[in-house]
């Protein structure tokens, strides 16, 4: 069950939605429009062997805790 990001073409609201194959087409939670553009998503590379303390790896080689890459 993938999670897709959407942009509403009517009101500009951006949101994510868990999409199941049995579900109806998603609508904007803000204005209920069905005129949506699905966004390209990046897939996370799973860590091999885990990380000490459970912290994800940072592009700088350290932990993302307090790092600008952890801010969305």
Gaussian input, Z-matrix of N, CA and C with variables (Angstrom, degrees):
# hf/3-21g

backbone

0 1
 N
 C     1     B1
 C     2     B2     1     A1
 N     3     B3     2     A2     1     D1
 C     4     B4     3     A3     2     D2
 C     5     B5     4     A4     3     D3
 N     6     B6     5     A5     4     D4
 C     7     B7     6     A6     5     D5
 C     8     B8     7     A7     6     D6
 N     9     B9     8     A8     7     D7
 C    10    B10     9     A9     8     D8
 C    11    B11    10    A10     9     D9
 N    12    B12    11    A11    10    D10
 C    13    B13    12    A12    11    D11
 C    14    B14    13    A13    12    D12
 N    15    B15    14    A14    13    D13
 C    16    B16    15    A15    14    D14
 C    17    B17    16    A16    15    D15
 N    18    B18    17    A17    16    D16
 C    19    B19    18    A18    17    D17
 C    20    B20    19    A19    18    D18
 N    21    B21    20    A20    19    D19
 C    22    B22    21    A21    20    D20
 C    23    B23    22    A22    21    D21
 N    24    B24    23    A23    22    D22
 C    25    B25    24    A24    23    D23
 C    26    B26    25    A25    24    D24
 N    27    B27    26    A26    25    D25
 C    28    B28    27    A27    26    D26
 C    29    B29    28    A28    27    D27
 N    30    B30    29    A29    28    D28
 C    31    B31    30    A30    29    D29
 C    32    B32    31    A31    30    D30
 N    33    B33    32    A32    31    D31
 C    34    B34    33    A33    32    D32
 C    35    B35    34    A34    33    D33
 N    36    B36    35    A35    34    D34
 C    37    B37    36    A36    35    D35
 C    38    B38    37    A37    36    D36
 N    39    B39    38    A38    37    D37
 C    40    B40    39    A39    38    D38
 C    41    B41    40    A40    39    D39
 N    42    B42    41    A41    40    D40
 C    43    B43    42    A42    41    D41
 C    44    B44    43    A43    42    D42
 N    45    B45    44    A44    43    D43
 C    46    B46    45    A45    44    D44
 C    47    B47    46    A46    45    D45
 N    48    B48    47    A47    46    D46
 C    49    B49    48    A48    47    D47
 C    50    B50    49    A49    48    D48
 N    51    B51    50    A50    49    D49
 C    52    B52    51    A51    50    D50
 C    53    B53    52    A52    51    D51
 N    54    B54    53    A53    52    D52
 C    55    B55    54    A54    53    D53
 C    56    B56    55    A55    54    D54
 N    57    B57    56    A56    55    D55
 C    58    B58    57    A57    56    D56
 C    59    B59    58    A58    57    D57
 N    60    B60    59    A59    58    D58
 C    61    B61    60    A60    59    D59
 C    62    B62    61    A61    60    D60
 N    63    B63    62    A62    61    D61
 C    64    B64    63    A63    62    D62
 C    65    B65    64    A64    63    D63
 N    66    B66    65    A65    64    D64
 C    67    B67    66    A66    65    D65
 C    68    B68    67    A67    66    D66
 N    69    B69    68    A68    67    D67
 C    70    B70    69    A69    68    D68
 C    71    B71    70    A70    69    D69
 N    72    B72    71    A71    70    D70
 C    73    B73    72    A72    71    D71
 C    74    B74    73    A73    72    D72
 N    75    B75    74    A74    73    D73
 C    76    B76    75    A75    74    D74
 C    77    B77    76    A76    75    D75
 N    78    B78    77    A77    76    D76
 C    79    B79    78    A78    77    D77
 C    80    B80    79    A79    78    D78
 N    81    B81    80    A80    79    D79
 C    82    B82    81    A81    80    D80
 C    83    B83    82    A82    81    D81
 N    84    B84    83    A83    82    D82
 C    85    B85    84    A84    83    D83
 C    86    B86    85    A85    84    D84
 N    87    B87    86    A86    85    D85
 C    88    B88    87    A87    86    D86
 C    89    B89    88    A88    87    D87
 N    90    B90    89    A89    88    D88
 C    91    B91    90    A90    89    D89
 C    92    B92    91    A91    90    D90
 N    93    B93    92    A92    91    D91
 C    94    B94    93    A93    92    D92
 C    95    B95    94    A94    93    D93
 N    96    B96    95    A95    94    D94
 C    97    B97    96    A96    95    D95
 C    98    B98    97    A97    96    D96
 N    99    B99    98    A98    97    D97
 C   100   B100    99    A99    98    D98
 C   101   B101   100   A100    99    D99
 N   102   B102   101   A101   100   D100
 C   103   B103   102   A102   101   D101
 C   104   B104   103   A103   102   D102
 N   105   B105   104   A104   103   D103
 C   106   B106   105   A105   104   D104
 C   107   B107   106   A106   105   D105
 N   108   B108   107   A107   106   D106
 C   109   B109   108   A108   107   D107
 C   110   B110   109   A109   108   D108
 N   111   B111   110   A110   109   D109
 C   112   B112   111   A111   110   D110
 C   113   B113   112   A112   111   D111
 N   114   B114   113   A113   112   D112
 C   115   B115   114   A114   113   D113
 C   116   B116   115   A115   114   D114
 N   117   B117   116   A116   115   D115
 C   118   B118   117   A117   116   D116
 C   119   B119   118   A118   117   D117
 N   120   B120   119   A119   118   D118
 C   121   B121   120   A120   119   D119
 C   122   B122   121   A121   120   D120
 N   123   B123   122   A122   121   D121
 C   124   B124   123   A123   122   D122
 C   125   B125   124   A124   123   D123
 N   126   B126   125   A125   124   D124
 C   127   B127   126   A126   125   D125
 C   128   B128   127   A127   126   D126
 N   129   B129   128   A128   127   D127
 C   130   B130   129   A129   128   D128
 C   131   B131   130   A130   129   D129
 N   132   B132   131   A131   130   D130
 C   133   B133   132   A132   131   D131
 C   134   B134   133   A133   132   D132
 N   135   B135   134   A134   133   D133
 C   136   B136   135   A135   134   D134
 C   137   B137   136   A136   135   D135
 N   138   B138   137   A137   136   D136
 C   139   B139   138   A138   137   D137
 C   140   B140   139   A139   138   D138
 N   141   B141   140   A140   139   D139
 C   142   B142   141   A141   140   D140
 C   143   B143   142   A142   141   D141
 N   144   B144   143   A143   142   D142
 C   145   B145   144   A144   143   D143
 C   146   B146   145   A145   144   D144
 N   147   B147   146   A146   145   D145
 C   148   B148   147   A147   146   D146
 C   149   B149   148   A148   147   D147
 N   150   B150   149   A149   148   D148
 C   151   B151   150   A150   149   D149
 C   152   B152   151   A151   150   D150
 N   153   B153   152   A152   151   D151
 C   154   B154   153   A153   152   D152
 C   155   B155   154   A154   153   D153
 N   156   B156   155   A155   154   D154
 C   157   B157   156   A156   155   D155
 C   158   B158   157   A157   156   D156
 N   159   B159   158   A158   157   D157
 C   160   B160   159   A159   158   D158
 C   161   B161   160   A160   159   D159
 N   162   B162   161   A161   160   D160
 C   163   B163   162   A162   161   D161
 C   164   B164   163   A163   162   D162
 N   165   B165   164   A164   163   D163
 C   166   B166   165   A165   164   D164
 C   167   B167   166   A166   165   D165
 N   168   B168   167   A167   166   D166
 C   169   B169   168   A168   167   D167
 C   170   B170   169   A169   168   D168
 N   171   B171   170   A170   169   D169
 C   172   B172   171   A171   170   D170
 C   173   B173   172   A172   171   D171
 N   174   B174   173   A173   172   D172
 C   175   B175   174   A174   173   D173
 C   176   B176   175   A175   174   D174
 N   177   B177   176   A176   175   D175
 C   178   B178   177   A177   176   D176
 C   179   B179   178   A178   177   D177
 N   180   B180   179   A179   178   D178
 C   181   B181   180   A180   179   D179
 C   182   B182   181   A181   180   D180
 N   183   B183   182   A182   181   D181
 C   184   B184   183   A183   182   D182
 C   185   B185   184   A184   183   D183
 N   186   B186   185   A185   184   D184
 C   187   B187   186   A186   185   D185
 C   188   B188   187   A187   186   D186
 N   189   B189   188   A188   187   D187
 C   190   B190   189   A189   188   D188
 C   191   B191   190   A190   189   D189
 N   192   B192   191   A191   190   D190
 C   193   B193   192   A192   191   D191
 C   194   B194   193   A193   192   D192
 N   195   B195   194   A194   193   D193
 C   196   B196   195   A195   194   D194
 C   197   B197   196   A196   195   D195
 N   198   B198   197   A197   196   D196
 C   199   B199   198   A198   197   D197
 C   200   B200   199   A199   198   D198
 N   201   B201   200   A200   199   D199
 C   202   B202   201   A201   200   D200
 C   203   B203   202   A202   201   D201
 N   204   B204   203   A203   202   D202
 C   205   B205   204   A204   203   D203
 C   206   B206   205   A205   204   D204
 N   207   B207   206   A206   205   D205
 C   208   B208   207   A207   206   D206
 C   209   B209   208   A208   207   D207
 N   210   B210   209   A209   208   D208
 C   211   B211   210   A210   209   D209
 C   212   B212   211   A211   210   D210
 N   213   B213   212   A212   211   D211
 C   214   B214   213   A213   212   D212
 C   215   B215   214   A214   213   D213

   B1=1.4521
   B2=1.5278
   B3=1.2999
   B4=1.4657
   B5=1.5201
   B6=1.3233
   B7=1.4539
   B8=1.5200
   B9=1.3200
   B10=1.4573
   B11=1.5205
   B12=1.3222
   B13=1.4494
   B14=1.5204
   B15=1.3219
   B16=1.4537
   B17=1.5208
   B18=1.3221
   B19=1.4684
   B20=1.5186
   B21=1.3254
   B22=1.4606
   B23=1.5278
   B24=1.3258
   B25=1.4636
   B26=1.5245
   B27=1.3417
   B28=1.4702
   B29=1.5265
   B30=1.3402
   B31=1.4678
   B32=1.5316
   B33=1.3514
   B34=1.4582
   B35=1.5207
   B36=1.3305
   B37=1.4628
   B38=1.5306
   B39=1.3352
   B40=1.4637
   B41=1.5210
   B42=1.3346
   B43=1.4602
   B44=1.5223
   B45=1.3408
   B46=1.4576
   B47=1.5139
   B48=1.3324
   B49=1.4583
   B50=1.5208
   B51=1.3271
   B52=1.4503
   B53=1.5250
   B54=1.3360
   B55=1.4586
   B56=1.5222
   B57=1.3175
   B58=1.4653
   B59=1.5237
   B60=1.3123
   B61=1.4628
   B62=1.5274
   B63=1.3370
   B64=1.4630
   B65=1.5263
   B66=1.3348
   B67=1.4670
   B68=1.5216
   B69=1.3259
   B70=1.4604
   B71=1.5235
   B72=1.3191
   B73=1.4648
   B74=1.5287
   B75=1.3421
   B76=1.4656
   B77=1.5275
   B78=1.3179
   B79=1.4649
   B80=1.5124
   B81=1.3074
   B82=1.4594
   B83=1.5264
   B84=1.3340
   B85=1.4701
   B86=1.5217
   B87=1.3298
   B88=1.4575
   B89=1.5329
   B90=1.3477
   B91=1.4730
   B92=1.5269
   B93=1.3332
   B94=1.4629
   B95=1.5266
   B96=1.3170
   B97=1.4545
   B98=1.5275
   B99=1.3062
   B100=1.4510
   B101=1.5244
   B102=1.3512
   B103=1.4681
   B104=1.5308
   B105=1.3406
   B106=1.4624
   B107=1.5167
   B108=1.3326
   B109=1.4524
   B110=1.5188
   B111=1.3402
   B112=1.4643
   B113=1.5185
   B114=1.3228
   B115=1.4564
   B116=1.5220
   B117=1.3032
   B118=1.4490
   B119=1.5257
   B120=1.3142
   B121=1.4652
   B122=1.5142
   B123=1.3168
   B124=1.4587
   B125=1.5165
   B126=1.3141
   B127=1.4592
   B128=1.5189
   B129=1.3161
   B130=1.4634
   B131=1.5173
   B132=1.3129
   B133=1.4552
   B134=1.5273
   B135=1.3252
   B136=1.4621
   B137=1.5257
   B138=1.3268
   B139=1.4664
   B140=1.5222
   B141=1.2920
   B142=1.4598
   B143=1.5210
   B144=1.3214
   B145=1.4505
   B146=1.5177
   B147=1.3109
   B148=1.4497
   B149=1.5151
   B150=1.2937
   B151=1.4561
   B152=1.5198
   B153=1.2957
   B154=1.4544
   B155=1.5200
   B156=1.3269
   B157=1.4581
   B158=1.5170
   B159=1.3326
   B160=1.4542
   B161=1.5115
   B162=1.3145
   B163=1.4653
   B164=1.5232
   B165=1.3338
   B166=1.4630
   B167=1.5224
   B168=1.3145
   B169=1.4617
   B170=1.5154
   B171=1.2886
   B172=1.4555
   B173=1.5229
   B174=1.3156
   B175=1.4567
   B176=1.5255
   B177=1.3359
   B178=1.4571
   B179=1.5212
   B180=1.3456
   B181=1.4569
   B182=1.5209
   B183=1.3232
   B184=1.4563
   B185=1.5082
   B186=1.3098
   B187=1.4520
   B188=1.5238
   B189=1.3118
   B190=1.4739
   B191=1.5321
   B192=1.3122
   B193=1.4610
   B194=1.5289
   B195=1.3033
   B196=1.4648
   B197=1.5110
   B198=1.3003
   B199=1.4560
   B200=1.5359
   B201=1.3005
   B202=1.4764
   B203=1.5287
   B204=1.3404
   B205=1.4553
   B206=1.5308
   B207=1.3221
   B208=1.4700
   B209=1.5149
   B210=1.3086
   B211=1.4568
   B212=1.5102
   B213=1.3459
   B214=1.4749
   B215=1.4888
   A1=108.71
   A2=116.85
   A3=120.29
   A4=112.69
   A5=114.72
   A6=121.82
   A7=106.36
   A8=116.50
   A9=121.74
   A10=110.08
   A11=116.07
   A12=122.28
   A13=108.52
   A14=116.68
   A15=121.73
   A16=110.78
   A17=115.65
   A18=124.09
   A19=106.47
   A20=116.85
   A21=120.79
   A22=108.07
   A23=116.90
   A24=121.45
   A25=112.23
   A26=117.70
   A27=120.79
   A28=113.10
   A29=117.29
   A30=119.18
   A31=113.53
   A32=118.11
   A33=120.95
   A34=114.73
   A35=117.77
   A36=121.66
   A37=109.82
   A38=116.95
   A39=122.58
   A40=107.97
   A41=116.40
   A42=120.22
   A43=109.79
   A44=115.07
   A45=122.09
   A46=108.24
   A47=115.93
   A48=120.67
   A49=109.31
   A50=116.66
   A51=122.62
   A52=106.16
   A53=117.06
   A54=120.75
   A55=109.94
   A56=115.14
   A57=122.19
   A58=107.54
   A59=116.90
   A60=119.89
   A61=112.22
   A62=117.72
   A63=121.24
   A64=113.26
   A65=118.06
   A66=121.86
   A67=111.75
   A68=115.53
   A69=121.19
   A70=108.42
   A71=116.89
   A72=121.40
   A73=109.19
   A74=117.82
   A75=120.22
   A76=112.03
   A77=114.52
   A78=121.66
   A79=108.70
   A80=116.66
   A81=122.44
   A82=110.08
   A83=118.31
   A84=119.93
   A85=112.65
   A86=117.66
   A87=121.12
   A88=112.31
   A89=116.24
   A90=119.30
   A91=113.01
   A92=117.41
   A93=124.59
   A94=114.09
   A95=117.60
   A96=121.57
   A97=110.13
   A98=116.30
   A99=121.60
   A100=112.09
   A101=116.37
   A102=122.18
   A103=108.55
   A104=115.37
   A105=121.63
   A106=110.96
   A107=115.11
   A108=121.85
   A109=106.67
   A110=116.51
   A111=120.28
   A112=108.89
   A113=116.03
   A114=122.63
   A115=111.25
   A116=115.34
   A117=122.18
   A118=108.82
   A119=116.91
   A120=121.41
   A121=109.64
   A122=115.14
   A123=121.13
   A124=108.01
   A125=116.19
   A126=121.21
   A127=108.34
   A128=115.89
   A129=120.85
   A130=109.66
   A131=116.60
   A132=122.77
   A133=107.14
   A134=118.22
   A135=118.81
   A136=111.43
   A137=115.40
   A138=121.13
   A139=109.13
   A140=116.05
   A141=120.55
   A142=108.51
   A143=115.73
   A144=120.10
   A145=113.64
   A146=118.26
   A147=121.19
   A148=112.56
   A149=116.18
   A150=122.82
   A151=108.03
   A152=115.79
   A153=121.48
   A154=109.28
   A155=116.34
   A156=120.95
   A157=113.21
   A158=118.55
   A159=121.47
   A160=114.29
   A161=118.83
   A162=121.38
   A163=109.97
   A164=117.74
   A165=119.84
   A166=111.22
   A167=115.39
   A168=120.21
   A169=109.89
   A170=116.66
   A171=123.15
   A172=108.50
   A173=116.94
   A174=120.67
   A175=111.28
   A176=116.70
   A177=120.08
   A178=112.33
   A179=117.51
   A180=121.44
   A181=113.54
   A182=117.60
   A183=121.00
   A184=111.12
   A185=115.98
   A186=122.64
   A187=109.09
   A188=117.20
   A189=121.12
   A190=112.10
   A191=118.51
   A192=120.55
   A193=109.85
   A194=116.80
   A195=121.88
   A196=114.12
   A197=118.40
   A198=123.55
   A199=110.02
   A200=119.80
   A201=121.43
   A202=112.74
   A203=118.92
   A204=119.18
   A205=110.99
   A206=119.19
   A207=122.53
   A208=111.42
   A209=119.07
   A210=122.71
   A211=108.98
   A212=117.33
   A213=121.03
   A214=110.59
   D1=101.34
   D2=-178.41
   D3=-77.87
   D4=154.04
   D5=172.66
   D6=-104.98
   D7=123.31
   D8=-179.59
   D9=-110.03
   D10=147.23
   D11=172.46
   D12=-96.64
   D13=143.14
   D14=-178.96
   D15=-132.94
   D16=150.41
   D17=168.04
   D18=-115.97
   D19=130.97
   D20=176.55
   D21=-83.01
   D22=125.71
   D23=179.48
   D24=-74.13
   D25=-18.10
   D26=-179.57
   D27=-86.67
   D28=-49.34
   D29=-175.10
   D30=-112.56
   D31=-9.07
   D32=178.30
   D33=84.03
   D34=0.48
   D35=-179.54
   D36=-64.87
   D37=137.64
   D38=176.62
   D39=-109.91
   D40=136.19
   D41=-179.03
   D42=-155.22
   D43=166.63
   D44=176.08
   D45=-116.68
   D46=149.89
   D47=-176.83
   D48=-144.15
   D49=132.07
   D50=172.33
   D51=-76.13
   D52=122.02
   D53=-173.72
   D54=-113.38
   D55=121.50
   D56=174.58
   D57=-104.03
   D58=149.27
   D59=-177.89
   D60=-63.62
   D61=-24.69
   D62=-179.36
   D63=-85.58
   D64=-9.32
   D65=-178.31
   D66=-77.21
   D67=153.54
   D68=172.20
   D69=-70.58
   D70=164.53
   D71=178.20
   D72=-57.03
   D73=139.37
   D74=-177.95
   D75=-68.72
   D76=155.63
   D77=173.70
   D78=-127.10
   D79=158.88
   D80=-179.99
   D81=-66.40
   D82=128.29
   D83=178.55
   D84=-70.73
   D85=-15.69
   D86=-178.70
   D87=-86.67
   D88=-48.47
   D89=-175.83
   D90=-120.90
   D91=-1.01
   D92=178.57
   D93=66.06
   D94=18.53
   D95=177.42
   D96=-75.39
   D97=149.59
   D98=175.38
   D99=-100.18
   D100=2.87
   D101=-179.02
   D102=-85.97
   D103=83.41
   D104=-172.97
   D105=-118.62
   D106=153.75
   D107=173.78
   D108=-117.67
   D109=120.17
   D110=179.39
   D111=-77.33
   D112=133.93
   D113=-177.44
   D114=-92.32
   D115=151.88
   D116=175.49
   D117=-70.53
   D118=131.27
   D119=179.88
   D120=-109.42
   D121=148.86
   D122=174.10
   D123=-94.21
   D124=143.68
   D125=179.57
   D126=-102.74
   D127=129.13
   D128=179.99
   D129=-74.54
   D130=139.19
   D131=175.99
   D132=-84.63
   D133=118.30
   D134=-178.00
   D135=-64.72
   D136=142.93
   D137=179.08
   D138=-71.05
   D139=138.52
   D140=177.66
   D141=-96.59
   D142=120.39
   D143=177.27
   D144=83.99
   D145=0.41
   D146=178.56
   D147=77.46
   D148=173.35
   D149=179.96
   D150=-128.22
   D151=147.06
   D152=178.67
   D153=-62.24
   D154=127.93
   D155=179.53
   D156=76.22
   D157=0.96
   D158=177.93
   D159=74.74
   D160=5.88
   D161=-178.50
   D162=-77.31
   D163=138.04
   D164=178.41
   D165=-70.84
   D166=155.83
   D167=177.20
   D168=-73.94
   D169=142.53
   D170=179.06
   D171=-103.66
   D172=152.32
   D173=177.93
   D174=-58.60
   D175=-26.44
   D176=179.77
   D177=-79.41
   D178=-4.72
   D179=178.15
   D180=97.52
   D181=-5.72
   D182=179.98
   D183=-108.14
   D184=-152.15
   D185=177.52
   D186=-92.95
   D187=151.04
   D188=179.46
   D189=-79.64
   D190=-7.03
   D191=-179.04
   D192=-58.96
   D193=118.41
   D194=179.49
   D195=77.14
   D196=6.69
   D197=-177.16
   D198=-93.15
   D199=146.85
   D200=178.77
   D201=-60.40
   D202=-25.11
   D203=-179.04
   D204=-71.19
   D205=-16.30
   D206=179.22
   D207=-84.41
   D208=-9.58
   D209=-178.62
   D210=-89.25
   D211=127.24
   D212=179.41
   D213=-94.67

